Amino acid sequence: MYDYIIVGAGSAGCVLASRLSEDPDCRVLLLEAGPRDWHPFIHMPAGLAKLVNRKGVNWDYSTAPEPALDGRRLWWPRGKVLGGSSSINAMCYIRGHARDYDEWAAMGAEGWHWDNVLRYFRRSEGNSRGEDALHGGHGPLSVTDLRHRNPLSEAFLEAAAQAGHPASDDFNGPRQDGFGWYQATIRDGVRCSAATAYLRPARSRPNLSVVTGAMARRVTIERGRATGVVYTAGGRAFHAAAGREVLLSGGAINSPQLLMLSGIGPADELRRHGIGVLADLPGVGGNLQDHLDICTLQRCTRGLSYDSASDLAVAFRYYLMGRTGPGASNIAEAGGFLRSHLAEDERPDLQFHFVPAQLDDHGRNRLPGNGYTLHACGLRPRSRGRLSLVSADAADKPRIEARYLSDPEGFDLKVLLEAVRRSREILAQPAFAPFRGEEVLPGAQVCDEAGLVAFIRRKAETIYHPVGTCRMGRTDDPDTVVDPQLRVKGIQGLRVVDASVMPRLIGGNTNAPTMMIAERAADLILGQAA
């Protein structure tokens, strides 16, 4: 018997396991479907480029054919390893805009306004620049400036200034818009994932049990209360009992899937797969949102990009020379936020990540020569998707319908068109003159709007920020799944704690906000939240 069972040792689950096990009288079980985070590529920041094709640490999801994107199935990599996606991401530390959280509160997520969540961001953060009113200096999650910066990234920031954009030395400061260097979740030149920051210091506690290779099959529910979890590990089935609560932290795909497998979700869908309905919650799997990203690629006339870096030389310098050189780079070194003419309020509506390498199809399509890539995504998509079951077997991946660019007004497509135009404008500035070769994508011949629309439909991809499928809000809202305390409606002793509870996608990368959600959830569970 455990007090708490946490399903998923990702960005949220590691935080929960650490915070809840701080009480020595509280027994905690953490279940993770993937392996330990042992691989060296996880810990060398630039190793993320080599993790792309390692299916052993990746759920390797794909969407259903996307009608607005030429019927393509988009690849959705999600972390399947201790640390979850924080062990395979680009480590950019971004919180979003303060108004994003005030918007959550206005949508029924009482208590999640900016002035309240800021304390949890600060509690989590250990920023190398020190503590101030907006930043924490002593939290477990290390946030640092990059040790290595490519000269092409320097050129990018100079070009952004030449294009008329302001500089920013802190995207998490008083003003989000501007261009500058990303701070990253790195400690002493090593990736600081949720597993490193939170789980590793807690592993020695006798009241915390961690089981890897454990695939959750369903939550057991008796008389309307969650009592445990059925899971398989090593070819055997187990049932772990929870005396207080079961906490789902599987993320925007796995958490709604497990709810539905456990009899919680849209009644008609559950019956279609022979699953008994314990709670008819039509919102489970709905409200799916993601940032759709479009890349502009340019050839580089000089051998400065990471395309030409020898993997052996990078690893040698990194591991034998004090974690320095390109191996210490998070690859997406610089970027920015801007407010286009399509923005509806004071918040930026476009985000950019500059990569001093050619990046096509998530890096899976290796292009010859040297080049650089500018990612651009619309931050506030109006399109909504849905996740559903394909069977009652947890081993079968769910059906993911992202429904990108499906908003009736075509607003999301207009934003991406603006993203491409702004990307080209920056890359055309004089700062890139010493390096600029031919444009690879969209290609110099693509000039009119019809051509750019075709390019977007052919090449746009996720930038890895799915959220919203277990939306929190008022209990009387039929579309919500959890209340503002993250408790699943209609079931006692069961909460969802991860990015799936976000009512609306925040304006930026989602890793730091997910850890913040878990920090506050721990206080809610323990009755300590304001």
TORMISE-347202 format. One line per field, with one value per residue (C-alpha): x, y, z; residue in one letter. Coordinates in nm, 2 decimals, decimal comma, m for minus. Layout:
residues N
px: X_...
py: Y_...
pz: Z_...
residu: A_...
***
This chain:
residues 530
px: 0,00_0,13_m0,01_0,04_0,09_0,23_0,19_0,46_0,81_0,83_0,84_0,55_0,58_0,94_0,84_0,55_0,76_1,02_0,78_0,55_0,83_0,98_0,75_0,92_0,59_0,44_0,50_0,52_0,54_0,65_0,58_0,76_0,70_1,04_1,39_1,64_1,80_2,14_2,22_2,51_2,32_2,06_2,31_2,52_2,30_2,38_2,31_1,94_2,02_2,12_1,82_1,58_1,60_1,64_1,29_1,39_1,35_1,06_0,69_0,72_0,37_0,23_m0,09_m0,37_m0,36_m0,39_m0,64_m0,50_m0,14_m0,17_m0,29_0,05_0,09_0,30_0,56_0,51_0,82_0,74_0,99_0,96_1,24_1,30_1,25_1,01_1,03_1,26_1,52_1,50_1,39_1,60_1,60_1,48_1,35_1,04_0,73_0,50_0,33_0,18_m0,16_m0,16_m0,22_m0,47_m0,66_m0,66_m0,82_m1,08_m1,16_m1,25_m0,91_m0,94_m0,61_m0,39_m0,36_m0,01_0,04_m0,02_0,17_0,48_0,57_0,59_0,80_1,04_1,04_1,14_1,40_1,77_1,89_2,26_2,20_2,06_1,72_1,50_1,13_1,07_1,33_1,43_1,80_1,79_1,54_1,62_1,59_1,91_1,86_2,18_2,33_2,48_2,85_2,88_2,74_2,78_2,89_2,58_2,36_2,55_2,47_2,11_2,07_2,25_2,01_1,71_1,83_1,88_1,52_1,40_1,34_1,44_1,70_1,60_1,83_1,54_1,24_1,10_1,15_0,90_0,87_0,85_0,90_1,24_1,53_1,82_1,98_1,77_1,85_1,85_1,79_2,15_2,38_2,76_2,73_2,49_2,12_1,92_1,60_1,32_1,49_1,82_1,67_1,40_1,42_1,79_1,82_1,51_1,60_1,78_1,47_1,33_0,98_1,01_0,99_1,06_0,97_1,09_0,96_0,62_0,33_0,01_m0,29_m0,57_m0,66_m0,87_m1,18_m1,41_m1,73_m1,63_m1,28_m0,94_m0,78_m0,47_m0,31_m0,27_0,05_0,28_0,66_0,90_0,62_0,42_0,11_0,09_m0,16_m0,03_m0,28_m0,31_m0,43_m0,47_m0,45_m0,36_m0,19_m0,17_0,13_0,16_0,12_m0,13_m0,14_m0,10_m0,31_m0,64_m0,57_m0,54_m0,85_m1,05_m0,90_m1,01_m1,37_m1,35_m1,43_m1,69_m1,95_m2,02_m1,65_m1,59_m1,88_m1,76_m1,45_m1,63_m1,51_m1,76_m1,85_m1,76_m1,77_m1,91_m1,67_m1,69_m1,39_m1,14_m0,92_m1,07_m0,93_m0,61_m0,38_m0,02_0,22_0,26_0,60_0,74_1,12_1,30_1,63_1,94_2,26_2,58_2,88_3,12_3,18_3,05_2,73_2,69_2,62_3,00_3,08_3,24_3,03_3,34_3,53_3,23_3,19_3,57_3,59_3,27_3,35_3,73_3,77_3,53_3,20_3,28_3,25_2,95_2,85_2,75_2,51_2,13_2,14_1,84_2,07_1,89_1,55_1,28_0,92_0,74_0,40_0,27_m0,01_m0,23_m0,18_m0,50_m0,36_m0,03_0,11_0,36_0,20_0,51_0,81_1,14_1,42_1,74_1,94_2,29_2,23_2,00_1,70_1,44_1,18_1,30_1,65_1,56_1,62_2,00_2,07_2,41_2,65_2,61_2,32_2,10_1,74_1,49_1,19_0,88_0,55_0,22_0,17_m0,20_m0,36_m0,74_m0,76_m0,85_m0,79_m0,89_m0,74_m0,94_m0,88_m0,83_m0,89_m0,92_m0,55_m0,30_m0,03_m0,22_m0,13_m0,43_m0,55_m0,42_m0,62_m0,44_m0,66_m0,39_m0,51_m0,88_m1,01_m1,30_m1,16_m0,83_m0,66_m0,39_m0,28_m0,25_m0,03_0,20_0,22_0,33_0,59_0,75_0,76_0,92_1,17_1,27_1,30_1,54_1,76_1,78_1,96_2,32_2,44_2,41_2,58_2,91_2,74_2,43_2,39_2,08_1,75_1,66_1,31_1,07_1,31_1,37_1,11_0,84_0,73_0,35_0,10_m0,03_0,32_0,38_0,05_0,15_0,49_0,33_0,09_0,38_0,64_0,49_0,56_0,49_0,74_0,65_0,39_0,07_m0,16_m0,52_m0,67_m0,77_m0,87_m0,91_m1,19_m1,52_m1,69_m2,02_m1,85_m1,92_m1,59_m1,37_m1,21_m1,05_m1,14_m0,89_m0,74_m0,68_m0,92_m1,10_m1,47_m1,69_m1,40_m1,24_m0,87_m0,77_m0,59_m0,42_m0,10_0,07_0,04_m0,30_m0,47_m0,39_m0,71_m0,53_m0,18_0,06_0,27_0,60_0,77_0,57_0,83_0,88_0,50_0,45_0,69_0,52_0,19_0,34_0,49_0,15_m0,02_0,20_0,08_m0,28_m0,24_m0,08_m0,33_m0,07_m0,17_m0,29
py: 0,00_0,34_0,68_0,82_0,65_0,87_0,75_0,90_1,02_1,31_1,69_1,68_1,33_1,39_1,71_1,54_1,24_1,47_1,71_1,44_1,22_1,50_1,38_1,06_0,92_0,94_0,64_0,72_0,50_0,65_0,44_0,51_0,32_0,40_0,32_0,50_0,82_0,65_0,74_0,99_1,18_1,27_1,45_1,62_1,92_1,89_1,52_1,60_1,59_1,23_1,13_1,19_0,84_0,66_0,50_0,35_0,69_0,81_0,72_0,78_0,91_1,03_1,21_1,09_1,23_1,61_1,74_2,10_1,97_1,77_1,47_1,42_1,22_1,45_1,29_1,37_1,27_1,25_1,14_0,78_0,78_0,92_1,29_1,25_1,51_1,72_1,46_1,50_1,86_2,17_2,29_2,64_2,79_2,99_3,06_3,24_3,57_3,68_3,74_3,37_3,26_3,54_3,41_3,06_3,20_3,39_3,06_2,90_2,78_2,97_3,02_2,99_3,36_3,50_3,66_3,32_3,09_3,31_3,19_2,83_2,93_3,10_2,80_2,57_2,79_2,81_3,08_3,13_3,51_3,51_3,57_3,87_3,96_3,74_3,47_3,21_3,16_2,85_2,61_2,26_2,34_2,49_2,77_2,91_3,11_2,89_2,80_2,78_3,01_2,96_3,27_3,22_3,27_3,60_3,70_3,61_3,85_4,13_4,06_4,08_4,42_4,54_4,43_4,67_4,43_4,52_4,32_4,12_3,98_3,79_3,65_3,58_3,94_4,23_4,22_3,91_4,06_4,10_3,89_3,74_3,43_3,16_3,06_2,68_2,41_2,32_2,27_2,28_2,21_1,91_1,89_1,95_1,75_1,70_1,37_1,54_1,83_1,66_1,29_1,22_1,39_1,21_0,85_0,77_0,82_0,49_0,61_0,66_0,37_0,41_0,14_0,19_m0,02_m0,01_0,03_0,16_m0,03_0,12_0,29_0,07_0,25_0,12_0,29_0,61_0,63_0,56_0,27_0,19_0,12_m0,20_m0,20_m0,45_m0,47_m0,74_m0,93_m0,96_m0,78_m0,60_m0,40_m0,13_0,01_0,38_0,48_0,85_0,94_0,83_1,11_1,09_1,27_1,10_1,42_1,54_1,20_0,94_1,09_1,11_0,77_0,62_0,79_0,65_0,30_0,33_0,41_0,79_0,99_1,03_0,76_0,66_0,62_0,41_0,18_0,14_m0,02_m0,23_m0,02_0,03_0,39_0,51_0,88_1,03_1,32_1,43_1,66_1,38_1,39_1,71_2,07_1,94_2,24_2,26_2,51_2,45_2,55_2,64_2,64_2,87_2,72_2,89_2,75_2,87_2,96_2,90_2,58_2,74_2,55_2,24_2,04_2,00_1,92_1,58_1,38_1,22_1,56_1,72_1,43_1,42_1,79_1,78_1,48_1,52_1,90_2,02_2,00_2,28_2,34_2,26_1,97_2,22_2,40_2,34_2,39_2,64_2,90_3,22_3,33_3,59_3,69_3,95_4,10_4,10_4,31_4,00_4,01_4,06_4,22_4,32_3,97_3,86_3,62_3,48_3,29_3,21_2,96_3,00_2,68_2,71_2,39_2,26_2,11_1,94_1,69_1,72_1,66_1,31_1,43_1,51_1,77_1,81_2,10_2,37_2,59_2,75_2,73_2,97_2,81_3,03_2,94_3,11_3,12_3,14_2,89_2,88_2,53_2,25_1,88_1,56_1,24_0,91_0,54_0,29_m0,01_m0,10_m0,21_0,04_m0,09_0,05_0,41_0,65_0,83_1,19_1,44_1,77_1,94_2,20_2,51_2,40_2,72_2,84_3,19_3,07_3,28_3,02_3,00_3,38_3,38_3,12_3,32_3,62_3,40_3,30_3,66_3,78_3,49_3,58_3,95_3,87_3,63_3,89_4,14_4,25_4,06_3,73_3,86_3,69_3,36_3,36_3,10_2,99_2,96_2,59_2,63_2,77_2,84_3,16_3,07_3,08_3,44_3,47_3,39_3,08_2,94_3,01_2,85_2,54_2,54_2,56_2,28_2,07_2,14_2,27_2,05_2,04_2,22_1,97_2,16_1,95_2,05_2,07_1,72_1,71_2,07_2,22_2,47_2,50_2,17_2,29_2,33_2,01_2,05_2,04_1,72_1,84_2,12_2,39_2,16_1,92_1,66_1,45_1,53_1,25_1,04_1,07_1,03_1,09_1,39_1,48_1,68_1,77_1,99_1,82_2,03_2,37_2,53_2,72_2,69_2,94_3,17_2,98_2,66_2,43_2,25_2,51_2,57_2,20_2,19_2,49_2,30_2,01_2,24_2,40_2,06_1,93_2,21_2,14_1,77_1,85_2,13_2,40_2,60_2,95
pz: 0,00_m0,10_0,00_m0,36_m0,69_m0,97_m1,33_m1,55_m1,44_m1,68_m1,62_m1,37_m1,22_m1,11_m0,93_m0,76_m0,65_m0,50_m0,32_m0,18_m0,06_0,14_0,42_0,55_0,66_0,31_0,08_m0,29_m0,59_m0,92_m1,24_m1,57_m1,89_m2,03_m1,90_m1,68_m1,82_m1,86_m2,22_m2,26_m2,54_m2,28_m2,06_m2,33_m2,43_m2,80_m2,78_m2,84_m3,21_m3,17_m2,97_m3,26_m3,40_m3,06_m3,02_m2,68_m2,51_m2,73_m2,75_m3,13_m3,19_m3,52_m3,58_m3,80_m4,16_m4,12_m4,38_m4,39_m4,42_m4,74_m4,55_m4,38_m4,06_m3,84_m3,61_m3,24_m3,03_m2,66_m2,39_m2,27_m2,01_m1,67_m1,70_m1,99_m2,26_m2,04_m2,11_m2,49_m2,55_m2,64_m2,28_m2,35_m2,03_m2,11_m1,89_m2,13_m2,08_m1,74_m1,91_m2,02_m1,66_m1,59_m1,89_m1,74_m1,42_m1,63_m1,80_m1,47_m1,34_m1,01_m0,83_m1,14_m1,21_m1,27_m0,92_m0,77_m1,01_m1,00_m0,65_m0,79_m1,09_m0,85_m0,61_m0,90_m1,05_m0,97_m1,20_m1,23_m1,25_m0,90_m0,74_m0,79_m0,80_m1,10_m1,07_m0,82_m0,74_m0,52_m0,68_m0,79_m1,17_m1,29_m1,55_m1,70_m1,99_m2,26_m2,24_m2,61_m2,88_m3,25_m3,46_m3,68_m3,37_m3,31_m3,67_m3,62_m3,33_m3,52_m3,81_m3,59_m3,46_m3,82_m3,90_m3,63_m3,34_m2,99_m2,80_m2,49_m2,22_m2,04_m2,21_m1,86_m1,75_m1,74_m2,12_m2,33_m2,67_m2,83_m2,95_m2,76_m2,62_m2,46_m2,11_m2,08_m1,82_m1,80_m1,49_m1,52_m1,90_m1,84_m1,92_m1,60_m1,67_m1,42_m1,34_m1,26_m1,08_m0,87_m0,89_m0,85_m0,51_m0,38_m0,50_m0,18_0,03_0,16_0,12_m0,26_m0,50_m0,87_m1,12_m1,48_m1,77_m1,60_m1,85_m1,68_m1,80_m1,60_m1,27_m1,04_m0,91_m0,64_m0,54_m0,72_m0,57_m0,73_m0,53_m0,73_m1,07_m1,28_m1,47_m1,64_m1,60_m1,72_m1,88_m1,55_m1,43_m1,10_m0,90_m0,67_m0,41_m0,32_0,02_m0,06_m0,43_m0,78_m0,98_m1,36_m1,50_m1,84_m2,05_m2,30_m2,48_m2,21_m1,93_m2,13_m2,28_m1,93_m1,81_m2,10_m2,05_m1,69_m1,78_m1,76_m2,07_m2,35_m2,28_m2,64_m2,72_m2,41_m2,49_m2,85_m2,72_m2,46_m2,16_m1,88_m1,81_m1,46_m1,53_m1,85_m1,92_m2,28_m2,24_m2,20_m2,51_m2,64_m2,64_m2,80_m2,89_m3,02_m3,16_m3,54_m3,66_m4,00_m4,08_m4,32_m4,43_m4,58_m4,71_m4,54_m4,75_m4,47_m4,26_m3,93_m3,88_m3,67_m3,99_m4,04_m3,68_m3,63_m3,38_m3,24_m3,21_m3,04_m2,79_m2,73_m2,65_m2,44_m2,22_m2,19_m2,19_m1,92_m2,09_m2,34_m2,71_m2,94_m2,72_m2,45_m2,69_m2,67_m3,06_m3,04_m2,89_m2,98_m3,07_m2,99_m2,96_m3,16_m3,19_m3,55_m3,70_m3,63_m3,25_m3,07_m2,75_m2,60_m2,60_m2,87_m3,12_m3,29_m3,14_m3,32_m3,25_m3,45_m3,52_m3,67_m3,88_m4,15_m3,98_m4,19_m4,07_m3,71_m3,82_m3,96_m4,32_m4,33_m4,60_m4,76_m4,69_m4,43_m4,34_m4,08_m3,99_m3,84_m3,67_m3,64_m3,47_m3,40_m3,02_m2,99_m3,23_m3,26_m3,40_m3,17_m3,20_m3,03_m2,90_m2,90_m2,84_m3,11_m2,87_m2,51_m2,50_m2,34_m2,58_m2,88_m2,95_m2,94_m3,25_m3,25_m3,46_m3,41_m3,68_m3,75_m3,94_m3,90_m3,75_m3,96_m4,02_m4,14_m3,87_m3,79_m4,15_m4,17_m3,86_m4,02_m4,34_m4,13_m3,96_m4,29_m4,41_m4,09_m4,10_m4,45_m4,35_m4,07_m4,27_m4,56_m4,33_m4,39_m4,09_m4,28_m4,60_m4,52_m4,48_m4,70_m4,97_m5,15_m4,98_m4,94_m4,80_m4,91_m5,20_m5,39_m5,65_m5,39_m5,37_m5,39_m5,12_m5,29_m5,31_m4,94_m4,84_m5,04_m4,86_m4,52_m4,60_m4,72_m4,45_m4,12_m3,82_m3,45_m3,22_m2,94_m2,72_m2,71_m2,42_m2,30_m2,33_m1,96_m1,93_m1,59_m1,50_m1,33_m1,24_m1,40_m1,74_m1,94_m2,13_m1,83_m1,69_m1,37_m1,12_m1,03_m0,77_m1,06_m0,92_m1,18_m1,18_m1,04_m0,91_m0,57_m0,50_m0,87_m1,01_m1,34_m1,30_m1,63_m1,94_m2,03_m1,77_m1,94_m2,05_m2,32_m2,47_m2,32_m2,54_m2,53_m2,45_m2,22_m2,01_m1,73_m1,70_m1,66_m1,37_m1,22_m1,24_m1,05_m0,79_m0,72_m0,74_m0,46_m0,24_m0,33_m0,25_0,08_0,16_0,16_m0,15_m0,12
residu: M_Y_D_Y_I_I_V_G_A_G_S_A_G_C_V_L_A_S_R_L_S_E_D_P_D_C_R_V_L_L_L_E_A_G_P_R_D_W_H_P_F_I_H_M_P_A_G_L_A_K_L_V_N_R_K_G_V_N_W_D_Y_S_T_A_P_E_P_A_L_D_G_R_R_L_W_W_P_R_G_K_V_L_G_G_S_S_S_I_N_A_M_C_Y_I_R_G_H_A_R_D_Y_D_E_W_A_A_M_G_A_E_G_W_H_W_D_N_V_L_R_Y_F_R_R_S_E_G_N_S_R_G_E_D_A_L_H_G_G_H_G_P_L_S_V_T_D_L_R_H_R_N_P_L_S_E_A_F_L_E_A_A_A_Q_A_G_H_P_A_S_D_D_F_N_G_P_R_Q_D_G_F_G_W_Y_Q_A_T_I_R_D_G_V_R_C_S_A_A_T_A_Y_L_R_P_A_R_S_R_P_N_L_S_V_V_T_G_A_M_A_R_R_V_T_I_E_R_G_R_A_T_G_V_V_Y_T_A_G_G_R_A_F_H_A_A_A_G_R_E_V_L_L_S_G_G_A_I_N_S_P_Q_L_L_M_L_S_G_I_G_P_A_D_E_L_R_R_H_G_I_G_V_L_A_D_L_P_G_V_G_G_N_L_Q_D_H_L_D_I_C_T_L_Q_R_C_T_R_G_L_S_Y_D_S_A_S_D_L_A_V_A_F_R_Y_Y_L_M_G_R_T_G_P_G_A_S_N_I_A_E_A_G_G_F_L_R_S_H_L_A_E_D_E_R_P_D_L_Q_F_H_F_V_P_A_Q_L_D_D_H_G_R_N_R_L_P_G_N_G_Y_T_L_H_A_C_G_L_R_P_R_S_R_G_R_L_S_L_V_S_A_D_A_A_D_K_P_R_I_E_A_R_Y_L_S_D_P_E_G_F_D_L_K_V_L_L_E_A_V_R_R_S_R_E_I_L_A_Q_P_A_F_A_P_F_R_G_E_E_V_L_P_G_A_Q_V_C_D_E_A_G_L_V_A_F_I_R_R_K_A_E_T_I_Y_H_P_V_G_T_C_R_M_G_R_T_D_D_P_D_T_V_V_D_P_Q_L_R_V_K_G_I_Q_G_L_R_V_V_D_A_S_V_M_P_R_L_I_G_G_N_T_N_A_P_T_M_M_I_A_E_R_A_A_D_L_I_L_G_Q_A_A
***
